[in-house]
Every structure is written in C-alpha cells, then in structure tokens.
C-alpha cells in the first residue's frame, strides 16, 4: 500500500487542477441544484424545505406533461429519421460517389453554422407570407407549413431543423464505421451468391450495430435536451403549445422565478438521460461482447 501511495504521490499536483475543475464545474453545482429542488425558492424569499413536493408539482403540471410529450415526439421523429438519412448517405458515400470531397464539405457545413443563424435562416425560408419554401409549396398546390399559428406545423419545422443541424454528427459516425468494414467480407458474400440486400442485412447492419447504438445514444440525449431550436423559433408558443422540457425549465426559472421546480425539472431530465444512456450502454456492451465471441 505504501508503495502504491509513493508511486501516486508525484502525480497528485498534476491531477489536483483536474479534480478542482470537476468539483467546481460539475459536482458542487449538481449538489446545489439537488438541494434547491427540495426547497421552495424565489427572489426575495428564504428557501423553505418542501421535500419532494417540487417533483410532484412538476410531474403533475399539465404544461410539463405537454412539454414532455412534445419532447418525445420530436425525439422519436427527428432521431430516427436522421438515423435513416445518415445511414443512407454513409452507404452512398462509401460506394465511391463522384465529387465526394466536395459533397462531404456540403454535408458537414450545417455543423459549422451557429444555431441562431440557422434558426434565422429557417424562419425566413418558412415565413408564412414570403418564405421561398412557402411560396414554392403554394405554387405547387401543396399545403404550406403555417408554423406561427399551428402547433403541429411548428413542431414539424423544429424537427426538420434539428435534423438538418445534427445530421452531420450522425453521418460522420456511420460513415467512419462503414469505411472500417473490410472489403473482403463483401467479396466473400458476393462469391457465396449473396444479393446486395443480403450483404446489407448480414454484413453491413451487424457490423454497424455498435456505431448505430452510439449515434442513437448521443442523439437521444442531445434531442431530449433540445432548447435553442424551439426557443428561437417559437419561444414555446402559441400558448405554450410547442414547449419542450428544456423550455419548460427555462420558463420556471427565468420567467416565473420558481427555482425549486426548475431545479426539480433539471434533475428529472438528468435521471431520464441516465436511464436512457444506461439502456444503450448495456445494448452496446452486448453487441461488443457478441462480436468478440
């Protein structure tokens, strides 16, 4: 034991700044928010311990339940459609697409765009009166997306916007994983008489499984915390009908100054993200162990 302590001791001064940073940025604020979630607190009022009343209030609040439903709807729609598009693009690029380098720049460009600029651009494109996409849909006799008044249209536009913003992330993960698959496997499948679909189902999908799980894990967590797209696009309106959980938290904290319920909402989001992450980590572990055997 003494030998171990002596071997670690010289490294302590170098590790201390990292631990101090983690404590000051993550651990201490998290503990404070946990304490705050158990108290009723607002400006000019001494925090009063209320136990889990804030959690009960949040979980029974119709606005929170509506925001949770909107969040789940956006997550299910955006993440899975984004995964399908990203997988299709990764397979297409892996076939040796002409002008691949130029197209890679085009595909990755949205990730370099600020979310504020992206929302401003999409607000112009989908403007109910003069937006180019609105005008094009109207000229084709198709229904326009009146997102400023219709909640379902607003959620659809938000879903498409978050797909456009985060598609490069999913694409890069799947494209890198596809390039890592040895060509010998496809050649062997071709010699065995496997069709293109059979090779995709028996070779591509199983070997892309871990990458798909990782992409889904991160995108589920990011999409569950979606805020800027919704807030900048609609601010949760009309009549709080397009709120998501993160916007509900913002409203509780900075509009209604209910810091206790806001803190409780934050911890509900953390727990939900951890449960979701744990499920995908277990799935990923099973896949890795299965491939190892």
C-alpha positions as CSV (number, residue, x, y, z in Angstrom):
1,X,0.0,0.0,0.0
2,X,2.8,2.4,0.9
3,X,4.5,1.6,-2.4
4,X,1.3,2.4,-4.3
5,X,0.9,5.7,-2.4
6,X,4.5,6.7,-3.1
7,X,4.1,5.9,-6.8
8,X,0.9,8.1,-7.0
9,X,2.1,10.9,-4.8
10,X,4.3,12.6,-7.5
11,X,1.3,12.8,-9.8
12,X,-1.1,14.4,-7.3
13,X,-0.1,18.0,-8.0
14,X,-0.8,17.4,-11.7
15,X,-4.1,15.8,-11.1
16,X,-5.3,18.3,-8.5
17,X,-6.3,21.0,-11.0
18,X,-8.5,18.5,-12.9
19,X,-10.3,17.4,-9.7
20,X,-10.8,21.0,-8.6
21,X,-12.2,21.9,-12.1
22,X,-14.6,18.9,-11.9
23,X,-15.7,19.7,-8.4
24,X,-16.3,23.4,-9.1
25,X,-18.0,23.0,-12.5
26,X,-19.9,19.7,-12.2
27,X,-20.1,18.2,-8.7
28,X,-20.8,21.3,-6.5
29,X,-23.4,22.9,-8.9
30,X,-25.1,19.5,-9.2
31,X,-25.4,19.1,-5.4
32,X,-26.6,22.6,-5.1
33,X,-29.3,22.0,-7.7
34,X,-30.3,18.8,-5.9
35,X,-30.6,20.7,-2.7
36,X,-32.6,23.5,-4.4
37,X,-35.0,21.0,-5.9
38,X,-36.1,20.1,-2.4
39,X,-36.9,23.7,-1.4
40,X,-39.4,26.3,-2.4
41,X,-37.3,29.3,-3.5
42,X,-37.7,32.5,-5.4
43,X,-36.3,36.1,-5.4
44,X,-36.6,37.7,-2.0
45,X,-37.6,34.6,-0.2
46,X,-35.6,32.3,2.1
47,X,-35.6,28.7,0.7
48,X,-38.1,26.6,2.5
49,X,-37.7,22.8,2.7
50,X,-40.6,21.1,1.0
51,X,-39.2,17.6,0.3
52,X,-40.3,16.1,-3.0
53,X,-43.2,18.4,-3.4
54,X,-41.5,20.2,-6.3
55,X,-41.1,16.9,-8.1
56,X,-44.8,16.1,-7.6
57,X,-45.8,19.5,-8.8
58,X,-43.7,19.2,-11.9
59,X,-44.8,15.7,-12.8
60,X,-48.5,16.7,-12.4
61,X,-48.2,20.0,-14.2
62,X,-50.2,19.9,-17.5
63,X,-47.6,22.3,-19.0
64,X,-44.7,19.9,-18.1
65,X,-46.7,16.9,-19.4
66,X,-47.4,18.7,-22.7
67,X,-43.7,19.7,-22.9
68,X,-42.7,16.1,-22.2
69,X,-45.0,14.8,-25.0
70,X,-43.6,17.4,-27.4
71,X,-40.1,16.4,-26.5
72,X,-40.8,12.7,-27.0
73,X,-42.5,13.4,-30.3
74,X,-39.5,15.5,-31.6
75,X,-37.0,12.9,-30.3
76,X,-38.8,9.9,-32.0
77,X,-39.4,11.8,-35.2
78,X,-36.1,13.6,-35.6
79,X,-33.6,11.0,-34.3
80,X,-35.0,8.0,-36.3
81,X,-35.5,10.0,-39.5
82,X,-32.0,11.5,-39.0
83,X,-30.5,8.0,-38.5
84,X,-32.2,6.7,-41.7
85,X,-31.0,9.6,-43.7
86,X,-27.5,9.4,-42.2
87,X,-27.2,5.7,-42.8
88,X,-28.3,6.1,-46.4
89,X,-25.8,8.9,-47.0
90,X,-23.0,6.9,-45.4
91,X,-23.7,3.9,-47.6
92,X,-23.9,6.1,-50.7
93,X,-20.6,7.9,-49.9
94,X,-18.9,4.6,-49.3
95,X,-19.7,3.4,-52.8
96,X,-17.2,6.0,-54.2
97,X,-19.6,8.9,-55.0
98,X,-18.2,11.4,-57.6
99,X,-17.0,14.7,-56.2
100,X,-17.0,13.0,-52.8
101,X,-14.7,15.6,-51.1
102,X,-16.8,18.5,-52.3
103,X,-20.0,16.8,-51.2
104,X,-18.5,16.0,-47.8
105,X,-18.0,19.7,-47.2
106,X,-21.6,20.4,-48.2
107,X,-22.9,17.7,-45.8
108,X,-20.8,18.8,-42.9
109,X,-21.5,22.5,-43.4
110,X,-24.6,22.7,-41.2
111,X,-22.5,21.7,-38.2
112,X,-20.4,24.8,-38.6
113,X,-23.4,27.1,-38.6
114,X,-24.5,28.8,-35.4
115,X,-27.9,27.7,-34.2
116,X,-29.0,31.3,-34.0
117,X,-28.1,31.9,-37.7
118,X,-29.7,28.6,-38.7
119,X,-33.0,29.4,-37.0
120,X,-33.0,32.9,-38.5
121,X,-32.4,31.3,-41.9
122,X,-35.2,28.8,-41.5
123,X,-37.6,31.4,-40.2
124,X,-37.0,33.3,-43.5
125,X,-37.3,30.1,-45.6
126,X,-40.6,29.1,-43.9
127,X,-42.0,32.6,-43.5
128,X,-45.8,32.1,-43.8
129,X,-46.1,35.1,-46.2
130,X,-42.9,35.5,-48.3
131,X,-40.7,32.5,-47.4
132,X,-39.2,30.8,-50.5
133,X,-40.3,27.3,-49.4
134,X,-43.8,28.6,-48.6
135,X,-44.1,30.2,-52.0
136,X,-42.8,27.1,-53.7
137,X,-45.3,24.8,-51.8
138,X,-48.2,27.2,-52.6
139,X,-47.2,27.3,-56.3
140,X,-47.3,23.5,-56.4
141,X,-50.7,23.5,-54.8
142,X,-49.3,21.8,-51.6
143,X,-50.3,22.9,-48.1
144,X,-47.9,25.3,-46.5
145,X,-46.5,25.0,-43.0
146,X,-48.1,27.8,-41.0
147,X,-45.8,27.2,-38.1
148,X,-46.5,30.6,-36.5
149,X,-50.1,29.6,-35.6
150,X,-50.4,25.8,-36.0
151,X,-48.5,23.9,-33.2
152,X,-48.2,20.7,-35.2
153,X,-46.7,22.6,-38.1
154,X,-44.3,24.3,-35.7
155,X,-43.2,21.0,-34.2
156,X,-42.6,19.6,-37.8
157,X,-40.4,22.6,-38.7
158,X,-38.5,22.3,-35.5
159,X,-38.0,18.6,-36.1
160,X,-36.7,19.2,-39.6
161,X,-34.4,22.0,-38.3
162,X,-32.8,19.8,-35.7
163,X,-32.3,17.0,-38.3
164,X,-30.6,19.5,-40.6
165,X,-28.4,20.8,-37.8
166,X,-27.3,17.5,-36.4
167,X,-27.3,15.2,-39.4
168,X,-23.5,15.7,-39.9
169,X,-22.8,14.2,-36.5
170,X,-24.8,11.0,-37.2
171,X,-23.4,10.8,-40.7
172,X,-19.7,11.1,-39.6
173,X,-20.1,8.3,-37.1
174,X,-21.8,5.9,-39.5
175,X,-19.6,6.8,-42.5
176,X,-16.4,6.2,-40.4
177,X,-17.8,2.8,-39.2
178,X,-18.8,1.8,-42.8
179,X,-15.3,2.6,-44.1
180,X,-13.9,0.4,-41.3
181,X,-15.7,-2.7,-42.6
182,X,-13.2,-4.8,-44.6
183,X,-14.0,-5.2,-48.3
184,X,-13.1,-8.9,-48.1
185,X,-16.3,-9.5,-46.3
186,X,-18.3,-8.2,-49.2
187,X,-16.2,-10.1,-51.7
188,X,-16.8,-13.3,-49.7
189,X,-20.5,-12.6,-49.6
190,X,-20.6,-12.0,-53.4
191,X,-18.7,-15.3,-54.0
192,X,-21.3,-17.1,-51.8
193,X,-24.0,-15.7,-54.0
194,X,-25.4,-13.2,-51.6
195,X,-27.5,-10.4,-53.1
196,X,-26.9,-6.7,-52.3
197,X,-29.7,-6.7,-49.8
198,X,-28.5,-9.9,-48.2
199,X,-25.0,-8.4,-47.9
200,X,-26.5,-5.3,-46.3
201,X,-28.6,-7.3,-43.9
202,X,-26.0,-9.9,-43.0
203,X,-22.7,-7.9,-43.1
204,X,-23.4,-4.1,-43.0
205,X,-26.0,-3.9,-40.4
206,X,-24.4,-6.3,-37.8
207,X,-21.0,-4.6,-38.1
208,X,-22.6,-1.1,-38.0
209,X,-24.6,-2.1,-34.9
210,X,-22.2,-0.6,-32.3
211,X,-21.8,2.7,-34.3
212,X,-25.6,2.9,-34.7
213,X,-26.1,2.4,-31.0
214,X,-23.5,5.1,-30.2
215,X,-25.1,7.6,-32.6
216,X,-28.6,6.9,-31.2
217,X,-27.3,7.2,-27.6
218,X,-25.8,10.7,-28.1
219,X,-28.6,11.9,-30.4
220,X,-31.3,10.8,-27.9
221,X,-29.6,12.6,-25.1
222,X,-29.0,15.8,-27.2
223,X,-32.5,15.7,-28.7
224,X,-34.1,15.2,-25.2
225,X,-32.3,18.4,-24.1
226,X,-33.4,20.4,-27.2
227,X,-33.8,24.1,-26.3
228,X,-32.4,26.7,-28.7
229,X,-34.3,25.5,-31.8
230,X,-37.6,25.7,-30.0
231,X,-36.9,28.9,-28.1
232,X,-35.6,30.8,-31.0
233,X,-38.3,29.5,-33.4
234,X,-41.5,29.8,-31.3
235,X,-40.5,30.5,-27.7
236,X,-42.8,27.7,-26.8
237,X,-45.9,29.4,-28.4
238,X,-48.6,29.8,-29.3
239,X,-50.0,29.4,-25.8
240,X,-47.1,27.2,-24.6
241,X,-48.3,24.5,-27.1
242,X,-44.8,23.9,-28.6
243,X,-42.9,23.9,-25.3
244,X,-40.4,21.1,-24.7
245,X,-38.9,20.1,-21.3
246,X,-35.9,22.4,-21.5
247,X,-38.1,25.3,-22.4
248,X,-40.4,24.5,-19.5
249,X,-37.4,24.5,-17.2
250,X,-36.3,27.9,-18.6
251,X,-39.8,29.3,-18.1
252,X,-39.9,28.1,-14.5
253,X,-36.5,29.5,-13.6
254,X,-36.3,32.8,-15.5
255,X,-39.9,33.8,-16.2
256,X,-41.8,32.6,-13.1
257,X,-38.7,32.6,-10.8
258,X,-39.7,29.3,-9.4
259,X,-36.2,28.0,-8.8
260,X,-37.3,24.9,-6.8
261,X,-39.5,23.5,-9.6
262,X,-36.9,24.5,-12.2
263,X,-34.2,22.5,-10.2
264,X,-36.6,19.6,-9.9
265,X,-37.2,19.7,-13.7
266,X,-33.4,19.7,-14.3
267,X,-32.9,16.6,-12.1
268,X,-35.8,14.8,-13.9
269,X,-34.0,15.5,-17.1
270,X,-30.7,14.2,-15.7
271,X,-32.3,11.0,-14.4
272,X,-34.2,10.4,-17.7
273,X,-31.0,10.9,-19.7
274,X,-29.1,8.5,-17.4
275,X,-31.7,5.8,-17.7
276,X,-31.7,6.2,-21.5
277,X,-27.9,6.1,-21.6
278,X,-27.7,3.1,-19.3
279,X,-30.0,1.1,-21.7
280,X,-27.9,1.9,-24.7
281,X,-24.6,1.3,-22.9
282,X,-25.9,-2.2,-21.9
283,X,-27.0,-2.8,-25.5
284,X,-23.6,-1.6,-26.9
285,X,-21.8,-3.9,-24.4
286,X,-23.8,-6.9,-25.5
287,X,-23.0,-6.2,-29.1
288,X,-19.3,-5.7,-28.5
289,X,-19.2,-8.9,-26.4
290,X,-21.1,-10.8,-29.0
291,X,-18.7,-9.7,-31.8
292,X,-15.8,-10.7,-29.5
293,X,-17.1,-14.2,-29.2
